[in-house]
């Protein structure tokens, strides 16, 4: 199933690629909050955390990934497409959390 990607998400991704993590994060967060049934809401919520990660704000990133994982864990009656988004971004969120742990541990030495 192909879905149209909303302009807000395209703009958020462009900003993220350009290094404007603050505004990108705000757009992703707004999209997530205003589109509670859109299949790309999972990507948007993940990207909120990922913008913190790329900005090296690891404490906020960790919290964001944990919020993402919690949100996904309580979803019921998701479509096959949404299940695919959840699986893919859950793996990536867990990978990022491991990286954050390594970065924080390295900083303590």
C-alpha positions in Angstrom: 0.0 0.0 0.0 1.4 3.3 -1.1 0.7 6.4 1.0 1.2 10.0 0.3 3.9 11.5 2.5 2.6 14.7 4.1 4.5 17.9 3.3 5.2 18.4 7.0 7.2 15.1 7.1 9.1 15.9 4.0 10.1 19.3 5.4 11.0 17.8 8.7 13.3 15.3 7.0 14.9 18.0 4.9 15.6 20.1 8.0 17.0 17.1 9.8 19.4 16.3 6.9 20.4 20.0 7.0 21.3 19.8 10.7 18.3 21.9 11.9 17.4 19.3 14.6 15.3 21.7 16.7 12.8 22.7 14.0 12.8 19.3 12.5 11.9 17.8 15.9 9.1 20.3 16.4 7.6 19.4 13.0 7.8 15.7 13.7 6.3 16.2 17.1 3.5 18.3 15.8 2.7 15.7 13.1 2.6 12.9 15.7 0.3 14.9 18.0 -2.1 15.9 15.2 -2.2 12.6 13.3 -3.0 9.9 15.8 -4.1 7.3 13.2 -1.7 8.1 10.4 0.6 5.1 9.6 3.6 7.4 9.6 3.0 8.5 13.2 5.5 5.9 14.4 8.2 7.3 12.1 7.4 10.8 13.4 7.6 9.8 17.0 10.9 7.9 16.4 12.3 10.9 14.6 11.6 13.2 17.5 14.0 11.1 19.6 16.4 10.8 16.6 16.7 14.5 16.3 17.9 14.7 19.9 20.3 11.9 19.2 21.8 13.6 16.2 22.1 16.9 18.2 24.1 14.9 20.8 21.4 15.5 23.5 21.6 11.9 24.6 19.6 12.3 27.8 16.6 13.6 25.8 17.2 11.1 23.1 17.1 8.2 25.5 13.9 9.5 27.0 12.4 9.9 23.5 13.3 6.4 22.4 11.9 5.0 25.6 8.6 7.0 25.0 8.6 5.6 21.4 9.0 2.0 22.6 6.3 2.4 25.3 3.9 4.0 22.8 4.5 1.1 20.4 4.0 -1.6 23.1 0.5 -0.5 23.9 -0.8 -0.2 20.3 -3.6 -2.6 19.5 -5.3 -3.5 16.2 -2.5 -2.1 14.0 -2.4 -2.7 10.3 0.2 -4.8 8.6 1.9 -1.7 7.4 1.9 -0.1 10.8 3.3 -3.3 12.3 6.2 -3.1 9.8 6.9 0.5 10.9 6.8 -0.6 14.5 9.2 -3.5 14.0 11.7 -1.5 12.0 11.8 1.5 14.3 11.7 -0.6 17.4 14.9 -2.3 16.2 16.5 1.0 15.4 15.4 2.6 18.7 17.0 -0.3 20.7 20.2 0.0 18.6 20.3 3.8 19.4 19.7 3.1 23.1 22.7 0.8 23.1 24.8 3.4 21.3 23.8 6.0 23.9 24.8 3.7 26.7 28.2 3.2 25.1 28.7 6.9 24.6 27.7 7.7 28.1 29.9 4.9 29.5 32.8 6.1 27.4 32.4 9.6 28.7 32.6 8.4 32.3 36.1 7.0 31.8 
